[in-house]
């Protein structure tokens, strides 16, 4: 939908796009045990048959470290089936995919990072609908909300791929332990905990930063999205995204006022950086880093897959750990805001269909989890995650009744989600009122 937004939100710094291939041979031991090429259990890939001599091209926004994780994830499949998977990543994916389609050079498969882009491509009649087998895997492995994002006019076109969870609070383990503080289970408990820490220490509790270059303001949109989902519910959240209710609807006003109980309180923010207005000029990564030094800051709101320096121990007994940003009741299902990608196909062939089925399966979901990426597939064994951090994110996604919604700003028109919404949240911490900011964003929607 907008490549600058996607690039700035990714946790890793992407290198230039590369074209690499993962090749394999169809040589598995009898009985489906180990492959002749290495310690790979080929039995789990037998259902996708012999794909020797087949080449499948995959195009996506992932480059750098995440590209390596993807290629590693399907190395066993490629080795055991004989399929050659040629992967290309691009930081300009959202614009280049259209260029390639128009030039008659569409990939066999692409990983689409935005439901809106998937919808556009489906309307252009360039996507191959999901087969019954892929649809069955989606139904078995993901909640209905995921399949809804990949369904256009009643037809399923994509299967969910990886998932990012944003609804998280990172906290300083040493500071919490020193004060005897525990993670809250409701929003009110979070407010009470904040007040208690401030009263005990006289220090500001939270650190936050909205500065992100051309995308300054987007971290603030995550706060509002989380609180809309928690205070108004998923139906209102969906109406808000679709502009079926105005941006300054009383329910949105109430949600932003709840955020203000933390971010607009001069006694609570911005630890280590300045007053409330300093949020606008503080880099969002610097704000998160401040939680890790054991001195400056108690809490910061960031994604569950946030990255930290190598010398920082991320664990319940480490330097920093996180908890789910709680809702209004401890008994409510987990309400998660995040992002993700969908696998779609532009080529109709048996080989492409086999790869689509594999990527829609819990087999691949577990393969990618072992590489350090998150899948919301219910068939994932969370213990396969290489870090406690990712294991916790998977457990949140798999919790009973979990509600997942895509980042609202990414689903709104670019002028709003990547424009007036970002600017409005920045204006808000600089002193504008809730009513004025939301009214301004609403006006921008209609421009």
Secondary structure, DSSP 8 states (H G I E B T S, - for coil): --HHHHHHH-SS---S--EEEE-----B-GGG-EETTEEEEGGGGGGG---TT-EEEEEES--HHHHHHHHHHTHHHHHHH--EEEEEE-TTHHHHHHHHHHTT---SEEEES-HHHHHHHHHTT-S----HHHHHHHHHHS-HHHHHHTEETTEE--EEEEEEE--EEEEEHHHHHHHT----SSHHHHHHHHHHHHHHH-S--B----B-GGGTTHHHHHHHHHHHHHHH-HHHHHHHHTTSS-TT-HHHHHHHHHHHHHHT-TTTB-TTT-SGGGGGTSBHHHHHHGGGGSSS-SEEEE-TT----TT--BSTTSSEEEEE---S-TTS--EEEEEEEEEEES--SHHHHHHHHHHTSHHHHHHHHHTT-----TT--GGGSSSHHHHHHHHHHHSTT-EEEE-HHHHS-HHIIIIIHHHHHHHHHTT--HHHHHHHHHHHHT-
